[in-house]
Amino acid sequence: MFGGQISHAVSLQDQAMGVVDEPIQDGVGDGRIGDQFVPVLDGQLAGHDGGSAYGKTAVAAGYDAAGVCVKIRRKPRSDWLALMPNTHEGYVSWEKAETIRKMVSSNIPTSRHHGAPKHGDALLAGLLRCRRCGRKLTLRYSGAKHHIPRYSCSRGWMDNGEPRCIAFGGLRVDDAIEDALLTVVGPGAIAAAVAAEKEANERRDQVREAFERDLEAARYAADRAFRQYDAADPANRLVAGELEARWNKALARVAEVEGKLAAHDAAKVTPVADPVSLATLAADLKSVWTAPSTDARLKKRIVRTVIHEVIADIDSEAAEIVLILHWIGGVHTEMRLPRRRRGQRSSTSADVIAAVRQLVLIANDNLIAGILNRNGLVTGHGNRWTRERVTSLRSHHRIAVYKPADDGIEPWLNLSQAARLLRVAPRTLRLAAEAGEIEAIHPLPEGPWIFSRAVLSASPAPTITERARQNPKYPTVSHPDQQNLFSSIT
């Protein structure tokens, strides 16, 4: 529901932003709207918006294969000889015509305009600009399913054969922009949803008022037709028949308008959510944003509502992507993101690899897979861990396999083995490790404790053992005065 409110709130600005839901495909299939539509639009709206214009074209001499020729070119609007708005009544208002003209102009993907939002998942298409050459970055999709975006500054290479400037993957950049955007949009999400709901109710009330005015006019016409029919001479059948037909037509119009008004009132209206529910959804706006039902074009409209442009560059020495966000309000934000190596997005987390390096000290691959699954960890592709996957991970990262000691004296011990070695309860040793009294390794919250035999032989361990034996509440041996319930059989 909240996503629908955002969609409605953004749709109020679609015309001003230049959004086209169904762009016209050209020969390449990139969804561009050609420049040729702007002159056509100017010519159509010039006579239908209530305005008059003169001197929109200029004549210039040119040359072709036949020699000298005359060419007619269109002049910019600022060079027109005359432009007078609202000189007569038009099909659309002048303000509406200007809004449409700006919308179509913004839909052209040029250096000055972002272009219409496309159907792809990349959020920053048309918003990224190269910091080195000033050109806009182009977008292409790669991967097995062609869903991995990649931004590159290749316009200079394609047009003039210049060297390419920068190129980087778009997944991490889009994720960072999403986080920054949700941080900004979150506080105003409730106000936007309430305002959109309020405006929708106002429009509904306006439609009902229009129906009521139509009904009043229809009833007046019906009453007037009845009075004309009633005042007619019954002997004049021709006049009486015509007036009766007009009266019946007026009554039919009244019934029609009454039916429209009843259908409007009976239409189901989505109930307005209370502010508490909206606050809950705004706090979890990330879930609404990442929901599969949320349209990618809606996301791009939201992005273009708050972000004017993003300047991109690459810091080769720091191996970082540098982004400067130009917000609509005039605030600039700099972001630095580490460059992702090829295949790094689907790689296993570094925390999992570090945990496996420590777990191999006391556990085999099958046991490690169970420990990782118990902690809710998955592979880089989101799969559960198995013995084969743990073995593959070790082989790829050159991690040694667990191998029991030949002499039975293991250099690394788990909690039970270490407690047995010190002759204390496992709980006593675990509390000492949690308090930092003895050095231990705990790679995962729901995983084993790992102790070094060398550390257990050092000075802190005997101290813990002696303290546990001297504790009167939990003696390590039986009290000398305690009697045996069972008689000796020896």
C-alpha positions in Angstrom: 0.0 0.0 0.0 2.8 2.4 0.9 4.4 1.7 -2.5 1.2 2.7 -4.1 1.2 5.9 -2.2 4.7 6.7 -3.3 3.7 5.8 -6.9 0.8 8.3 -6.7 2.9 11.0 -5.2 5.6 10.7 -7.9 3.1 10.5 -10.6 2.0 14.0 -9.8 5.4 15.2 -11.0 5.6 13.0 -14.1 4.8 15.7 -16.5 7.2 18.2 -15.0 10.0 15.6 -15.0 9.4 14.2 -18.5 8.4 10.6 -17.8 7.2 8.4 -20.7 5.8 5.0 -19.7 5.9 3.5 -23.2 8.9 5.0 -25.0 9.1 4.7 -28.8 11.8 2.1 -29.8 14.2 3.1 -32.5 16.3 0.9 -34.7 18.8 0.1 -31.9 16.1 -0.7 -29.4 17.3 1.7 -26.6 14.0 3.3 -26.1 15.0 6.8 -27.3 12.5 9.4 -28.5 13.9 11.1 -31.6 14.6 14.8 -32.0 12.1 14.9 -34.8 9.1 14.8 -32.4 9.9 18.2 -30.9 9.3 20.2 -34.1 6.1 18.3 -34.7 4.9 18.9 -31.2 5.7 22.6 -31.5 3.7 22.8 -34.7 0.7 21.0 -33.2 0.5 22.9 -30.0 1.2 26.3 -31.6 -2.4 26.4 -32.8 -4.2 24.4 -30.0 -2.8 26.0 -26.9 -4.4 29.4 -27.4 -1.2 31.0 -28.5 0.0 32.6 -31.7 3.6 32.6 -33.1 5.3 34.1 -36.1 8.8 33.9 -37.6 9.6 30.3 -36.4 11.7 29.5 -39.5 14.5 31.1 -41.4 15.6 30.8 -45.1 19.3 30.2 -45.8 21.2 29.6 -49.0 22.9 26.2 -49.4 24.6 24.0 -51.9 23.9 20.5 -53.1 24.7 18.4 -56.1 22.5 20.6 -58.4 24.2 23.9 -57.2 22.7 26.6 -55.1 19.5 25.8 -53.2 17.3 27.3 -50.6 17.0 25.6 -47.2 14.5 26.3 -44.5 15.6 25.8 -40.9 13.8 26.1 -37.6 14.9 28.8 -35.3 15.1 28.5 -31.5 12.1 29.8 -29.7 14.1 32.8 -28.3 14.7 33.9 -31.9 11.0 33.8 -33.0 9.7 37.2 -34.2 6.6 37.0 -32.2 5.0 34.6 -29.6 1.8 35.7 -27.9 0.2 33.2 -25.5 -3.5 33.1 -24.7 -4.6 35.1 -27.8 -7.6 32.8 -28.3 -9.3 29.8 -26.7 -7.3 26.6 -27.3 -8.0 22.9 -26.8 -5.4 22.9 -24.0 -4.3 25.7 -21.7 -1.0 27.4 -22.3 0.4 26.1 -19.1 -0.5 22.5 -20.0 1.1 22.9 -23.4 4.3 24.2 -21.9 4.4 21.3 -19.5 4.0 18.8 -22.4 6.6 20.6 -24.4 9.1 20.5 -21.5 8.3 16.8 -20.9 9.0 15.8 -24.5 12.2 17.9 -24.5 13.4 16.2 -21.3 12.7 12.8 -22.7 15.5 13.3 -25.3 18.7 11.8 -23.9 21.1 14.5 -24.6 23.9 16.2 -22.7 21.4 18.6 -21.2 18.6 16.2 -20.4 18.5 12.9 -18.6 16.1 11.3 -21.0 13.0 9.2 -20.2 13.4 6.3 -17.7 14.1 3.0 -19.4 12.8 -0.4 -18.5 16.2 -1.7 -17.2 17.0 -2.1 -13.5 19.9 0.4 -13.5 19.0 3.4 -11.4 21.5 5.9 -12.7 20.9 5.6 -16.5 21.2 9.2 -17.9 22.3 10.7 -14.5 26.0 9.8 -14.4 28.5 12.2 -15.9 32.3 11.6 -16.3 34.4 13.9 -14.1 37.3 13.8 -16.6 35.7 14.7 -19.9 32.2 15.9 -18.9 30.4 13.4 -21.1 27.5 11.3 -20.0 28.3 7.7 -19.1 26.7 5.0 -21.3 25.0 1.9 -19.9 25.1 -1.7 -21.0 24.0 -5.0 -19.4 26.1 -8.1 -19.1 25.9 -11.5 -17.4 24.2 -14.7 -18.4 20.7 -13.1 -18.1 21.9 -9.6 -19.2 20.8 -8.1 -15.9 24.2 -6.9 -14.6 24.6 -3.1 -15.3 27.9 -1.6 -16.2 28.6 2.2 -16.6 31.4 3.4 -18.9 32.5 6.6 -20.5 32.9 5.5 -24.1 31.1 8.3 -26.0 34.4 9.9 -26.9 35.7 6.6 -28.2 32.6 5.9 -30.2 32.4 9.4 -31.7 36.0 10.5 -32.1 38.1 7.5 -31.4 39.4 8.9 -28.1 40.7 6.7 -25.3 38.1 5.5 -22.9 37.9 7.4 -19.6 36.4 5.3 -16.9 34.2 2.1 -16.5 32.9 0.3 -13.4 30.2 -2.1 -12.4 26.8 -0.7 -11.6 25.5 -3.1 -8.9 27.6 -1.7 -6.0 27.0 1.9 -7.2 23.2 1.4 -7.4 23.2 -0.2 -3.9 25.0 2.8 -2.5 22.6 5.2 -4.2 19.7 3.3 -2.8 21.0 3.5 0.7 21.6 7.2 0.4 18.2 7.8 -1.2 16.3 5.8 1.4 18.0 7.7 4.1 16.8 11.0 2.6 13.4 9.9 1.5 12.5 8.0 4.8 11.7 11.1 6.9 9.5 12.6 4.2 7.8 9.4 3.2 4.9 9.8 5.6 4.2 13.4 4.5 4.4 12.4 0.8 1.9 9.5 1.3 -0.5 11.7 3.3 -0.3 14.5 0.8 -1.0 12.1 -2.1 -4.0 10.6 -0.3 -5.3 14.1 0.5 -5.0 15.2 -3.1 -6.7 12.0 -4.4 -9.6 12.7 -2.1 -9.8 16.3 -3.3 -9.9 15.1 -6.9 -12.6 12.7 -6.0 -14.6 15.5 -4.4 -14.1 17.6 -7.5 -15.5 14.9 -9.7 -18.5 14.5 -7.5 -19.2 18.3 -7.5 -19.0 18.2 -11.3 -21.6 15.3 -11.4 -23.8 17.3 -9.0 -23.6 20.4 -11.3 -24.5 18.2 -14.3 -27.4 16.7 -12.4 -28.7 20.1 -11.4 -28.5 21.3 -15.0 -30.2 18.1 -16.3 -33.0 18.5 -13.8 -33.5 22.1 -14.8 -33.6 21.1 -18.4 -36.2 18.4 -17.7 -38.4 20.8 -15.6 -38.2 23.4 -18.4 -39.1 20.8 -21.0 -42.1 19.7 -18.8 -43.3 23.3 -18.4 -43.1 23.8 -22.2 -45.0 20.6 -22.8 -47.6 21.4 -20.2 -48.2 24.9 -21.7 -48.6 23.5 -25.2 -52.1 23.2 -26.9 -53.1 19.6 -26.9 -54.9 20.1 -30.2 -51.6 21.0 -31.9 -50.4 17.4 -32.0 -47.2 18.1 -34.0 -45.9 20.6 -31.4 -47.1 18.5 -28.5 -45.3 15.5 -29.9 -42.0 17.3 -30.4 -42.2 18.8 -26.8 -42.9 15.4 -25.4 -39.9 13.9 -27.1 -37.7 16.7 -25.7 -39.1 16.1 -22.3 -38.4 12.3 -22.5 -34.8 13.1 -23.7 -34.3 15.4 -20.8 -35.6 12.8 -18.3 -33.2 10.2 -19.9 -30.3 12.6 -19.4 -31.3 13.1 -15.7 -31.4 9.3 -15.2 -28.0 9.0 -16.9 -26.3 11.6 -14.7 -28.0 10.1 -11.6 -26.5 6.7 -12.5 -23.0 8.2 -12.9 -23.3 9.9 -9.6 -24.5 6.7 -7.9 -21.7 4.7 -9.5 -19.1 7.3 -8.3 -20.4 7.1 -4.8 -20.5 3.3 -4.8 -17.0 3.0 -6.1 -14.7 1.4 -3.5 -12.2 3.8 -2.1 -8.9 2.6 -0.6 -9.0 3.5 3.1 -6.5 6.0 4.3 -3.9 4.4 6.5 -3.4 5.9 9.9 -0.1 7.7 10.6 1.1 4.8 12.8 0.9 2.3 10.0 2.6 4.8 7.6 5.4 5.3 10.2 5.9 1.6 10.4 6.2 1.3 6.6 8.4 4.3 6.4 10.8 2.8 8.9 10.9 -0.4 6.7 11.1 1.5 3.4 13.9 -0.8 2.3 11.6 -3.7 2.1 9.1 -1.8 0.0 11.9 -0.6 -2.2 13.3 -4.1 -2.8 9.9 -5.8 -3.2 9.6 -7.6 -6.5 6.3 -5.8 -7.2 7.9 -2.4 -7.1 8.4 -1.2 -10.7 11.9 -0.2 -11.8 10.6 2.8 -13.6 9.0 4.0 -10.4 12.3 3.7 -8.6 14.0 5.8 -11.3 11.3 8.5 -11.0 11.9 8.7 -7.3 15.7 8.9 -7.9 15.2 11.7 -10.5 12.9 13.6 -8.1 15.7 14.1 -5.5 18.9 13.7 -7.5 19.9 16.1 -10.3 23.1 14.5 -11.4 26.0 12.2 -10.3 29.6 13.0 -11.2 31.7 9.8 -11.3 35.4 9.2 -11.3 37.9 6.4 -10.4 40.7 6.8 -7.9 43.2 4.2 -9.3 45.6 4.5 -6.4 43.0 3.8 -3.7 41.0 1.5 -6.0 37.8 3.4 -5.3 34.9 4.7 -7.2 34.3 8.4 -6.4 30.8 9.7 -6.7 29.6 13.3 -6.1 25.8 13.4 -5.8 24.1 16.7 -6.8 20.8 16.8 -4.9 17.9 18.8 -6.2 18.1 21.1 -3.2 21.7 22.1 -4.1 23.5 20.0 -1.6 26.5 17.9 -2.8 27.5 14.6 -1.2 30.7 12.7 -2.0 30.8 8.9 -1.8 33.7 6.6 -2.1 33.1 2.9 -2.9 35.7 0.2 -3.3 36.0 -1.1 -6.9 34.7 -4.6 -7.2 36.8 -7.2 -9.0 35.2 -9.4 -11.6 33.1 -12.0 -9.9 33.5 -10.5 -6.4 29.8 -9.9 -6.0 29.0 -13.6 -6.0 32.1 -14.5 -3.9 31.9 -15.8 -0.4 32.0 -13.3 2.4 35.4 -12.6 4.0 33.9 -13.3 7.4 33.0 -16.8 6.4 36.5 -17.4 5.0 38.1 -16.2 8.2 35.8 -18.4 10.2 36.7 -21.5 8.1 40.4 -20.7 8.6 39.9 -21.0 12.4 37.4 -23.9 12.4 39.8 -26.2 10.5 41.9 -26.2 13.6 39.5 -28.6 15.3 36.8 -29.7 12.8 36.6 -31.5 9.5 34.7 -30.2 6.4 31.4 -32.0 7.3 31.4 -30.5 10.8 32.3 -27.1 9.5 29.4 -27.2 7.0 27.0 -27.9 9.9 28.4 -25.0 12.0 28.1 -22.6 9.1 24.5 -23.6 8.5 23.6 -23.3 12.2 24.8 -19.7 12.1 22.6 -18.9 9.0 25.6 -18.4 6.7 25.3 -19.1 3.0 27.7 -19.3 0.0 28.3 -16.4 -2.4 25.3 -17.7 -4.5 23.0 -18.0 -1.5 23.2 -21.8 -1.1 23.5 -23.8 2.1 26.9 -25.3 3.0 27.8 -28.9 2.3 31.0 -30.8 2.8 31.8 -30.5 -0.9 31.3 -26.7 -0.9 33.5 -26.3 2.2 36.2 -28.4 0.5 36.0 -26.3 -2.6 36.3 -23.1 -0.5 39.4 -24.4 1.2 41.0 -25.5 -2.0 40.3 -22.1 -3.6 41.7 -20.1 -0.7 44.5 -22.6 0.1 43.3 -23.4 3.6 44.8 -26.6 5.1 42.5 -29.5 5.9 41.9 -30.7 9.4 44.2 -33.6 10.2 44.2 -35.4 13.6 47.6 -35.6 15.3 49.4 -38.9 14.9 50.4 -39.1 18.6 47.0 -38.1 19.9 48.2 -34.8 21.4 46.2 -32.2 19.6 47.6 -28.7 19.5 44.1 -27.2 19.4 41.2 -28.2 21.6 37.5 -27.5 21.8 35.8 -26.4 25.0 35.1 -29.9 26.3 38.6 -31.2 25.6 40.2 -28.1 27.2 38.0 -28.4 30.3 38.9 -32.1 30.6 42.6 -31.2 30.3 42.3 -28.6 33.1 39.9 -30.7 35.2 37.3 -28.0 35.4 33.7 -27.7 34.3 33.2 -26.5 30.7 31.0 -23.7 32.0 33.8 -22.4 34.2 36.3 -22.4 31.3 33.8 -20.7 29.0 33.1 -17.9 31.5 36.8 -17.4 32.0 37.2 -17.1 28.2 34.3 -14.7 27.8 35.8 -12.6 30.6 39.2 -12.5 28.8 41.0 -14.3 31.6 42.3 -16.9 29.2 43.0 -16.6 25.5 40.5 -18.4 23.2 39.1 -18.2 19.7 35.3 -18.0 19.1 34.8 -17.5 15.3 31.0 -17.7 15.3 28.3 -16.9 17.8 26.7 -20.4 17.4 30.1 -22.1 17.1 32.7 -23.9 19.2 35.4 -22.3 21.4 39.0 -23.1 20.3 41.8 -23.3 22.8 45.5 -23.7 22.3 47.2 -26.4 24.3 50.2 -24.1 24.7 48.0 -21.4 26.3 46.4 -23.9 28.6 49.8 -24.9 29.9 50.7 -21.3 30.7 50.2 -19.4 34.0 46.5 -18.2 33.6 45.2 -21.7 33.2 46.5 -23.2 36.5 45.1 -20.1 38.3 41.7 -20.7 36.9 41.9 -24.4 38.0 43.0 -23.6 41.5 40.3 -21.0 41.9 37.6 -23.5 40.8 38.9 -26.1 43.3 38.8 -23.6 46.2 35.3 -22.5 45.5 33.2 -23.9 48.5 30.0 -23.6 46.6 31.1 -25.9 43.8 33.7 -28.3 45.2 35.7 -30.4 42.8 35.7 -33.5 45.1 33.4 -34.9 47.7 33.3 -33.6 51.2 35.3 -35.8 53.6 32.3 -36.1 56.0 29.9 -37.1 53.3 28.5 -40.6 53.9 28.1 -43.2 51.1 24.5 -44.4 50.5 25.8 -47.7 49.1 27.7 -50.2 51.2 31.0 -51.5 49.9 30.9 -54.8 48.1 34.6 -55.5 48.5 
